[in-house]
Amino acid sequence: MTFFLANSSYWIHDLSPFLWKFPGDLANWGPGGIRWYGVSYLLGFISAYFLLQLYFKHNRSPYDREQIMNFITFQILGVLIGGRIGYLLLYQGEKFLTDPLSIFRVWEGGMASHGGFIGVFLATLWYAKKSSQSVKPIGDLIVSVVPPGLFFGRIANFINGELWGRTTQVEWAVLFPKAPDFALGVARHPSQIYAAISEGLLPFIYIQWRFWKTSIIHKHPGHLAGEFLIFYSIARIFNELFREPDAPLLMGITRGQFYSIFLMVGGMIIIYWARKAGDHIK
């Protein structure tokens, strides 16, 4: 590996992962306080709630306030359970087998977006069956409210000083104290910020435009869900070029890229399925 000596223009990451730390001995218990990572999930769910309310107000969704709460409850379970299990199975398989109780120590970090997608997919199937609705239009609603949560999550990754980027000499590079080569003055890409923009902000703008300004959700229910999965996969594959791999490569590419290929294929299948026949929100 090539090491670069940092100059005075490089910012040393010194942000605290805590919004508020527990006082006294409580700081050594469990999560130790209110963490920005947890706040990011809360902000994601809150933004989803208000977006769904906005859709209902403008007749873009059939879900009233009570139905929205039921809907979001299923999604919260899918995101949290899927994200946590997905991280341990996809990135920390050996640790999970030797220490299965680590699944409950969420304050130690470890959530996988791909696992979250699987969890949300399963939760959506469950919700569709329980409410006797077609899964395709529900999927369109879900992907229209997911991007803000991805954005906040990546910002929290940056605040935590985790998932840092590859070494670089660009002017906006950052020195991450948790990186193994920090003491050598190695500057890295703030890949978390890149991900917040490419995986959260840009998909949000695109999906909202498609949701409000086109007839896609009525003409081909499920199509928007497939578009989002493809958009996210491309963004994730691109962003992995700047992110330092945090697990051994698979077939010469990062795990994030490897799993995103399957996610992209899934998006293509969903688009094909949506174009074969149309369903409407009941």
C-alpha positions in Angstrom: 0.0 0.0 0.0 1.2 3.5 -0.8 1.1 5.9 2.2 0.6 9.6 1.9 1.8 12.1 4.5 -1.0 14.4 5.4 -0.5 18.1 5.1 -2.1 20.8 7.3 -5.1 21.1 5.1 -6.4 17.6 6.0 -9.1 17.6 8.7 -8.8 15.2 11.5 -12.1 13.5 12.2 -13.0 14.3 15.8 -16.8 14.0 15.9 -18.5 12.1 18.7 -20.8 9.2 18.0 -23.0 10.4 20.8 -25.8 13.0 20.6 -25.9 12.6 24.4 -23.8 10.4 26.6 -25.2 8.8 29.8 -23.8 10.3 33.0 -21.6 8.5 35.5 -21.5 4.8 35.5 -24.4 4.5 33.0 -22.0 5.6 30.3 -20.3 2.2 30.6 -23.6 0.3 30.3 -25.0 -1.0 27.0 -25.1 1.7 24.3 -23.6 4.3 26.7 -26.0 7.0 25.5 -28.0 8.3 22.6 -26.0 7.6 19.5 -26.2 9.5 16.2 -26.6 6.1 14.4 -29.8 5.4 16.3 -31.0 9.0 15.7 -30.4 8.5 11.9 -32.8 5.5 11.9 -35.4 7.5 13.9 -35.1 10.4 11.4 -35.5 7.9 8.5 -38.7 6.5 10.0 -40.1 10.0 10.8 -39.4 11.2 7.2 -41.2 8.1 5.9 -44.2 8.8 8.1 -44.6 12.4 6.9 -44.0 11.5 3.3 -46.8 8.9 3.5 -49.1 11.4 5.1 -48.3 13.8 2.2 -49.1 11.1 -0.3 -52.5 10.4 1.4 -53.3 14.2 1.4 -52.7 14.4 -2.3 -54.4 11.1 -3.2 -51.2 9.4 -4.1 -51.7 6.7 -1.4 -54.7 5.0 0.2 -53.1 4.8 3.6 -54.6 7.1 6.3 -52.7 7.8 9.6 -53.6 4.5 11.3 -52.7 2.5 8.3 -49.5 4.4 7.9 -48.5 3.4 11.5 -49.2 -0.2 10.7 -47.4 0.0 7.5 -44.3 1.5 9.0 -44.3 -0.9 11.9 -43.8 -3.8 9.5 -41.0 -1.9 7.7 -39.2 -1.0 11.0 -39.1 -4.7 11.9 -37.8 -5.6 8.4 -35.1 -2.9 8.4 -33.8 -3.6 11.9 -33.9 -7.4 11.9 -32.9 -7.8 8.3 -30.1 -5.2 8.5 -28.6 -6.7 11.7 -28.8 -10.4 10.6 -27.7 -9.4 7.2 -24.6 -7.7 8.5 -23.6 -10.7 10.7 -24.2 -13.3 8.0 -22.8 -11.3 5.0 -19.9 -9.6 6.7 -19.2 -11.3 10.0 -20.3 -14.9 9.5 -17.6 -16.5 11.6 -18.3 -14.1 14.5 -22.0 -14.8 14.4 -21.4 -18.6 14.6 -19.1 -18.3 17.6 -21.0 -15.5 19.3 -24.7 -15.6 18.2 -25.7 -13.2 21.0 -23.8 -10.5 19.2 -27.0 -10.0 17.2 -28.5 -8.1 20.2 -25.5 -5.8 20.8 -26.5 -3.3 18.2 -24.6 -0.5 19.9 -21.4 -2.2 18.8 -22.3 -1.3 15.2 -23.1 -3.4 12.3 -26.0 -3.0 9.9 -26.0 -4.1 6.3 -28.1 -2.2 3.7 -28.4 -5.4 1.6 -29.7 -7.3 4.6 -32.1 -4.4 5.3 -33.5 -4.7 1.7 -34.1 -8.4 2.2 -35.8 -7.7 5.6 -38.0 -5.0 4.0 -38.9 -7.3 1.1 -40.0 -10.0 3.5 -41.9 -7.5 5.7 -43.6 -6.2 2.6 -44.8 -9.7 1.6 -46.0 -10.2 5.1 -47.9 -6.9 5.2 -49.4 -7.5 1.8 -50.7 -10.9 2.9 -52.1 -9.6 6.2 -53.8 -6.6 4.5 -54.9 -8.6 1.4 -53.2 -6.1 -1.0 -51.0 -6.5 -4.0 -47.3 -6.4 -3.1 -46.3 -4.4 -6.2 -47.9 -1.0 -5.4 -46.8 -1.4 -1.8 -43.3 -1.8 -3.0 -43.5 1.5 -5.0 -44.6 3.3 -1.8 -41.7 1.8 0.2 -39.0 2.8 -2.2 -40.3 6.3 -2.4 -39.7 6.8 1.4 -36.5 4.7 1.8 -33.8 7.1 0.5 -34.0 9.6 3.3 -33.2 6.8 5.8 -30.2 5.8 3.6 -29.0 9.4 3.5 -29.2 9.8 7.3 -27.6 6.4 7.9 -24.5 7.3 5.8 -24.2 10.7 7.5 -24.2 8.8 10.8 -21.4 6.5 9.4 -19.4 9.6 8.8 -20.1 11.0 12.3 -19.0 7.7 13.8 -15.8 7.8 11.8 -16.5 4.3 10.3 -16.6 2.8 6.8 -13.9 5.3 5.7 -12.7 5.5 2.2 -9.5 4.5 0.4 -6.3 6.4 0.6 -6.1 9.6 -1.4 -4.5 13.0 -1.7 -7.6 15.0 -2.7 -8.0 18.3 -0.9 -11.1 17.2 0.9 -9.6 14.0 2.3 -10.0 13.2 6.0 -7.8 11.7 8.6 -9.8 9.0 10.5 -8.4 8.1 13.9 -10.0 4.7 13.8 -8.2 3.8 10.6 -5.2 1.4 11.2 -2.8 3.8 9.3 -3.9 7.0 11.0 -0.6 7.4 12.9 1.2 7.4 9.6 -0.7 10.4 8.4 -2.7 8.6 5.8 -5.7 10.6 4.4 -8.8 8.9 3.1 -11.8 9.6 1.0 -14.9 10.6 3.1 -16.7 7.8 1.2 -19.6 8.0 3.7 -20.5 11.5 2.3 -20.2 10.2 -1.2 -22.6 7.4 -0.3 -25.1 9.7 1.4 -25.3 11.6 -1.8 -25.2 8.8 -4.3 -27.2 6.2 -2.4 -29.6 8.5 -0.6 -30.0 12.0 -1.9 -29.9 11.4 -5.7 -32.2 8.3 -5.6 -34.6 10.4 -3.5 -34.7 13.2 -6.1 -35.1 10.7 -8.9 -37.8 8.6 -7.3 -39.8 11.6 -6.1 -39.8 13.0 -9.6 -41.0 9.7 -11.0 -43.6 9.3 -8.2 -45.1 12.8 -8.6 -44.5 13.8 -12.2 -45.2 10.5 -14.1 -48.0 7.9 -14.2 -45.6 5.0 -13.6 -47.0 3.9 -10.3 -50.5 3.6 -11.8 -49.5 2.3 -15.3 -47.0 -0.3 -14.1 -47.2 -0.9 -10.3 -43.9 -2.3 -9.0 -41.9 -0.7 -11.8 -40.7 2.2 -9.5 -39.5 -0.4 -7.0 -37.4 -2.1 -9.6 -36.0 1.3 -10.8 -34.9 2.1 -7.3 -33.1 -1.2 -6.8 -31.2 -0.7 -10.0 -30.4 3.0 -9.2 -29.2 2.1 -5.7 -27.1 -0.9 -7.0 -25.3 1.3 -9.6 -24.6 3.9 -7.0 -23.4 1.4 -4.5 -21.1 -0.3 -7.0 -19.6 3.1 -8.0 -19.2 4.2 -4.4 -17.3 1.0 -3.5 -14.5 2.3 -5.7 -13.8 4.9 -3.1 -14.6 2.9 0.1 -12.0 0.8 1.9 -13.2 -2.8 1.8 -14.2 -3.9 5.3 -14.3 -7.6 4.5 -12.4 -10.0 2.3 -13.1 -9.6 -1.5 -15.5 -12.0 -3.3 -14.4 -13.0 -6.9 -12.1 -10.0 -6.9 -14.7 -7.3 -6.0 -15.9 -5.9 -2.7 -18.8 -7.5 -1.0 -20.9 -4.4 -1.4 -20.4 -4.7 -5.2 -21.0 -8.4 -5.2 -24.3 -8.2 -3.3 -25.4 -5.2 -5.4 -25.2 -7.3 -8.6 -27.9 -9.6 -7.2 -29.9 -6.5 -6.1 -29.7 -5.1 -9.6 -30.8 -8.4 -11.2 -33.7 -8.4 -8.7 -34.7 -4.9 -9.8 -34.7 -6.0 -13.5 -36.9 -9.0 -12.6 -39.3 -6.7 -10.8 -39.5 -4.3 -13.8 -40.2 -7.2 -16.1 -42.9 -8.5 -13.7 -44.4 -5.1 -13.4 -44.6 -4.7 -17.2 -46.3 -8.1 -17.7 -49.5 -7.1 -15.8 -50.7 -4.1 -13.9 -52.1 -4.0 -10.4 -53.6 -1.0 -8.6 -53.5 0.0 -5.0 -56.6 -1.3 -3.3 
